[in-house]
Amino acid sequence: MDTKANLFSLEGKVAILTGGAGLLGTQYAEALRAAGATVVIWDKAGPEPVDITDEAQVRRAAETAVQKYGRVDILVNNAAMAAPLGNADADKQFAPYEEYPLELWEQELKVNLTGAMLCTKAVAPVMMRQKSGSIINVASEVSVIAHDHRIYNDPKERKFKSIAYVTTKAALLGFTRQWAARLGAYGVRVNAFSPTGVRTDAQPADFAERYAQTIMLGRMARPEEYNGVIVFLASDASAFMTGHNLIADGGKSAW
């Protein structure tokens, strides 16, 4: 590593980003491109859809990326099923745990956890041959703490953060450590990133206020505030970091 170079530069790097069409995925894509990377989006939405729960599709998409660009330097496992508050289609993901639908549980595990496994399996051999690479698993604040259900405060119907979501995000930390142990000898780094909630216009104002009270900085994150974390973990700025969970939650988990 040239210490005189821009440690955050991703010039000449090829990045695969799952869930790149979502709220934060679009932010990460812009940040990676701004740092100089070529970004390949794997998402069910978009002109070239990739279903990350389909191993054959993922394998073909990885082969296509290597054929086109010759290498893969970065993998961001960002795709996940996350229930947005106020979305009628996602109401079942706020169900009490003793009533949580098994079908939904299995679907969330398939996307949030198995999807990360399939993408990592497809990309890891490429990075092993290169003797370099960075894999970033997007976890969550709930990978290290319990979600406080009181922030929903709905007198008509109690809501609970998806048990499957919390379970998969915690599991991603073990997943990260074991892949880091597997790939370390090849110069490939594997880290997790745990953000807190992001403020959007779709959220009820009273919910955002209650959520903000749980955070030391007194507010939810802005969509663009995690871009630096992604670039840091993808770049040589974090060259000696692997097997780590980088928490960026405004101090929420440090109370």
Beta strands, then each sheet from edge to edge (+ up, - down):
strand 1: 14-18
strand 2: 38-42
strand 3: 74-77
strand 4: 133-138
strand 5: 188-195
strand 6: 245-248
sheet 1: 2+ 1+ 3+ 4+ 5+ 6+
end
